[in-house]
Every structure is written in structure tokens, then in C-alpha cells.
Amino acid sequence: MSTTLSKKPLRLSDIVGGGYGAFWHSRARYRVLKGGKGSKKSTTTALNLILRLMQYPGSNLLVVRQVMDTHRSSTFAQLSWAIQRLGVTALWKRTVSPMEMTYLPTGQKILFRGFDDVLKLASTTVDKGFLCWVWIEEAYEIEQEADFEKLDLSVPRGQVPEPLFKQTTLTFNPWSETHWLKARFFDRPDDQVDTFTTTYLDNEFLDDTDRAVFSRMEKENPRRYQVAGLGNWGVAEGLVYERWKIENFDPARIGMTGDKDERWKYRHIFGLDYGYTNDPTAFVAAAANPIDKHLYIYDEIYETRLLNSDIAKRVTDKGYAKERIIADCAEPKSNEDLRRLGLSRVMPSAKGKDSILNGIAALQDYEMIVHPRCKNAIMELSSYCWDKDKAGNTLNRPVDTCNHLMDALRYAFQDMKHFVPCDPAVKIRRPPSLLSAEDFAGGWE
């Protein structure tokens, strides 16, 4: 098959590659694709959907993620790449406000929505044709099956004429076997569902350096390799942190519920772990409540090959330049560089005997709520586990890999050591234990 819409005919097989034949041609009501990183699942889906829209007049596509703001750097970019790769850029109009794509010959649309605006999501319609296809990218971000049901009952809706057909495509990394996606689509065979698993081995476009990353992962972190490399379901057993969930929230309203303002309970904390060539530099922003034992993780930086000047710019661009940031004490020169580059409140972490285990124990007291945009925090929480000896016995130490954000979080949490929430309503400093003023009689520091 080829497309003649570009200056030079392109062979579709050269663009898409192999390993996705059954997925490409599936017309099942639900097309569910779990895969490891680098498995080309998102780019293949983008190519497939762009071609389908051009081949089926009257069809329209709704693209959904948990958070609307994450589309621009993911699905919108992937679909834009697919349009360019297919050589049909002149036939498409793309806008970011509103975020949509239009196939100019027919007026067919690609619309983008997020679960953070449920009313707008449920009322999505098109002016021409039928909204018959849905793509849910990073479906793992959708924590509750009920949220998926709300969308599924709304879009696509009604009957569509032949040769159109209704289909919802879900793509994701299978970080935990306890997720509702496994029970819903993989554990109960259904003739309305086609399921697929792909890996980096299905991606012939990776080079030797890409494959070396997975070879290293297989040796150093077999557990993560099973998920990120081979697309297998992550096993919940043995995780260092078990009390965490993905949930959309507004960081500016942490501690505010209805008319109740309890922001005084929270301290915003920031941590930084250095990396460069193989290991990423990891920065985390969170808000901790020592009274109710809640920890909200709401922002991150996770990149390799960042110079200190790059780190300073990334942190400044996110608006955290004036915050107190606890960074790895093993790099005093880097800490001083960042202070000179404008991050004046960078402080070294405290390390010592059992500092890792003590930090983990302190964090384990908290329920963690992770914003969906923090995909690398989700990845690390899903694979950060206790080490084992050769006999398979669990050891009292975590595996020292895939833990860069977890280390940054431990550093950040050191700022909770002397934090005492001050309730403005009663004007007393209340310890996390919720003792009364009489109980601690000014003895809390």
C-alpha cells in the first residue's frame, strides 16, 4: 500500500514497519494495546488514525488523556508527526487554541479533551459526520473504571453508517497488574475486545544505543525490564511504596475543599537528584500534610544530559527558583553552581547511617497522590522495589536503580522534620500527632 499525496510516493510498510498488522486492521469495539517503552505503540496508533480519517469520509476522532494540558507534548505532537511523516501536511490544518486538527478536503475533525473537564468531555460533538473513534492515550492514568464508563456511554454514541464503525483504542504501559484495565480487558475474553502486547523488539527503528538501554535495564532492574521492556504486567508484590494512587488535582488548591481552607496543614517541598549520561537528573515538587498524612506529588523534571545551567533554567521556567530545594549532598560543586545561577535556596541533603531506610520509613506513613502529568514518578513508584538475595528472600534494602525521583523525594521530605502546622483559626502550633495545646504545653519544636 502507498500514498500518492506527497511529492514522492511513500511505501506505508517503510513508514510503519512490522509487528502491528493485527492491531492496524482490527475493527473490534475496543482495541487495547499495552506495550513497553520504545515499542512504537503511540506513533503507530497516530499513523493508523490519520490514515483512517483520510480513508473514511464522515469519520471523526476524539483523543483523550487524563489531563487536557498533557496533549500538546504527547498526542498532538504524535499526530502532527504522523501527518508530516505521511507527506500530507498541506491537507491538514492544526490549531492549539482550540486544540484540534481539521482534514481540509472534507472538514473532518480530531478533537482533544481531558478527564479533568468531564462536562466538556461528555458533551463533545462534531458538525460534520460522526464521532465514531476514540483514542485514550496513557489509559493507565485513568484510575477509576467508572470514569472510563462515563466516556464510553457518551462517545462514540448512536449508530454509524457503513463503512464506518465505532471503536475505542486504549494505549498504555502496564505498570501494575492490579489496575482495572487488566481485569476489564485482559482477564475476561470478549468478542468485542482485541488486546495486544508489543515491545521494543517490535520497533525496527531503534538504533544500537536505544537497544543498549534495554540491555542495561534487563541486567540492573529485571522487574522494570519486564514492564518497560517486555510490556508485561507489573507485579505489585515487593514494592517499596504501596499506598499511592494517580489522581487529577489542581496544585493551587491543595488543602482547599469547598469552603474549607486547610492549606495551613501543608508544606510544599522540593528535591533534586543529579544525573547526566545514563541516569536522569530528577526534580520533584510535592506538598505534604503531616496531620492527615497526605503527600501530593504535582510536578517533576526527568531528563538526561542536563548541565547545571540547564537544570537552573528548567526549575526557573517552572516557577520554583525561589523555593527551598534539597539536593544531593554528594555534589557540593553542583549545588554551589545552582545557587550562583539563581537557585539561591538550594541546600544539601543530610546523609548518614540508614538515611535511605529512615527516609523510606517516613514516607511510608503517607498516602501519596500523584498528578497524572508526573509520568516518571508513576513509573518509579510502580517499579521501585525491595531487593532480594539469590534464594529469593526479600532484603531490607531497595534495589538501587530506577530510583532517581524516589531519591529526590526523600531529600525533599527532610524539610518536614521540623515543620509544625499552624492553624490560623485557633492560633496555636499543632503537632502532627494532633495533641492539644494542653497536651504539649509549648514543648513541641
Order of alpha helices (4+ residues) and beta strands (2+ residues): beta-beta-alpha-alpha-beta-alpha-beta-alpha-beta-beta-beta-alpha-beta-alpha-beta-beta-alpha-beta-beta-beta-beta-beta-beta-alpha-beta-alpha-beta-alpha-beta-alpha-beta-beta-alpha-beta-beta-alpha
